[in-house]
Amino acid sequence: MISADGLLKDPGTKNLLEKMILEKSDHLEALKETRKQFLNSNAYENDLKDFAPEFRQMVSDITGEGAEIKLVERDLSNMCYTLEKTNGTKFLNEKWEQDYQHSTRSVKIENVISRFLDLHNFKRNICCPFHPDRKPSFKIYKKTNTFHCFGCGAHGSPIDFVMRFQNCDFKEAVRILSFI
């Protein structure tokens, strides 16, 4: 009987895992593009008027691509961790795990935005920091701990905001958020 570690050292298994990661990444990008198109569409405009963008965000997060995106991202994270483990790299350590847990569970989007944009006592609508914005199109959703710009389509969690604002990768964003 082959152990799990032995199976992961097999080059064929490793190649299959790499192929699956690429396919899953393509699927994730397609989901994000579909979600972006839906969020920028005119769906529900006639019925809900001003509330339509928020309703589209809520529909996408609960029943649409938003819900599936979270699952695919989790799967990708697990697959990448497994691949790193097969390469002999210790991808996660105790400190990293603590920083990641803090960044995903404790950090509030409003605190991140106020820190990086030097804003205090702001409402949930502000001008977008990612594109020239004359009217506030950047909304902060405290309930879901996310943001969305209806001008340029930028959206996501506190980690996504830091990655985009600081132009850094996922690991660096988690490290930055560990200090907030």
N, C-alpha and C positions, 0 to 999 in steps of 0.2 A: 504494500500500500504506500502511495506517495503522500508525503506530508504537504501542507499548504506552502511552507517555505520552499520545499523542493520543487513544487509545481511552479512557483514564481521565479525560480532560477532558470527554468527551461526557456530557451530563446524563442521558441514558438509561442509560448504563453505570453511572454513579454511583448512580442510583436503584435499579437492579437490585442493585448491591452492598449498598446499605443494606437492601433487602428480604431479601437472603440472610443478612445479619448478624442481622437480627431473627429469621428462621426458625431459624438455627443456635443463637441464644441460647435460643429456646423449646425446642429439642431438648435443649440442654445442661441446662436446668432439669428437663425430664422425666426425663432420665437420672439426674440427681442425686436426684430424688425416688424413682425406682425403686430406686436403690442404697440409699438411706436405709431404705426399707421392707424390703429384703432383709436389711440389716445388723441391723435391729431385729426381724426375724422369729424364729421358733423353729426354723428350718431346721437340721437336723443335731443338734438338742438331744438326741434319744433315743440317737443313736449315739455322739456325742462328748462329751456332758455339759459339763464345764468348758471344754473346748477349742473348743466350737462357735462362740463369738463370733469367736475368732481365725481359725478355719477359714473362716467366712463372709467375713471381711475379706480373707483370702488368695484365696478363690474370686472375689470381686468384683474384686480388683485384677488378677488374672491373666486370667480368662476373661469376667468380667461387665462391668457398666457402668463399673467403675473404669478398665479399659483403654480403653474407648471415650471416656470423659470426657477423658482426657489428649489424645487425638487431636482431639476437637472443640474443646477449649480452644486447642490449637495452631492449628487452622484459624481459629478466631475471632480469635486474636491476629494472624495474618497478614492476615486480611481487614480488621481494624481499622487495621492499619498501612497497608495499601493505600489505605483510605478517607482516612486522615489525610494521606497523600501527595498524594491528589487535591485535598485542600483547601489544599495548599500548606504544611501544617504539617510541620516537621521533627520527627517523632515520636520517632525513635531517634537518639541521638548516641553518640559513642564512650564517654562517661562512663556514660550509661544502659546501654549494652550491657555494659560491664564490671560494673556493679552488678547487672544482671540475671543475668549468667553466675555471678557470685559467689553470689547469693541462691539460685539453682536448683541449683548444683553443689557449692558448698563449705560452705554453712551446714548444720549438723547440728541436727536437731529437738531433741535433748536440750540443746544449748547455748542455743538460743532459749528453751526452757521454763525452764531454770535461771536464765537472765538475767531474764526477765520475771516469774517467780514467786518469785524469790529462794530457790530450792531448791538444795541441794547434796547430792551422794551419794544421789539418789533412785533408786528402782527404777522399772521401767517402768509401774507402776500408781500413780496419784495421784488425789486428789480433783479434780474438774473445776473449772476457774476460771470456767466459763461458766454454771453453775447451782449451787444449793445441793446439796451432795453429802455424805452422811454416810459412805458407803463408797466407796473408790476405784473409780471407773468410767471413768476417763480413762487410756487405755493409750498408750504410746509405742512405736512400731515402728522401731527403729534401722535394721533391714535395709532397709526401704523409705523411711526418712526421713519418716515420717508419724505422725499421731496420730489417735485415734478415741475419742470418749466414747460409751459404751454407755447412758448415761443420757439425754443430750439430743440425741445424734446428730451433734454437731460432729465434723468430721474434715478431714484435708487435710495439706498440706505446711507447711513453716515459713512460707511467705508467707501461706497461709490462716490460720495461727495468729495472726500479727501483725495481719492485716487484722481479724480478729474481736476480738482482745484489745485492740487500740488503736483499734478502730472507724474504720479508715482505708481508703482505696482501694488498689488494686493497686500503683500507682506509688509511693505513699507507703510502703507495706510494703517494697517493693524498696529504697527509699532507706534506710529504717531498718535493714534487714538488711545493707546495705553496710558498716555500722559494726561488725558482729559478726564 
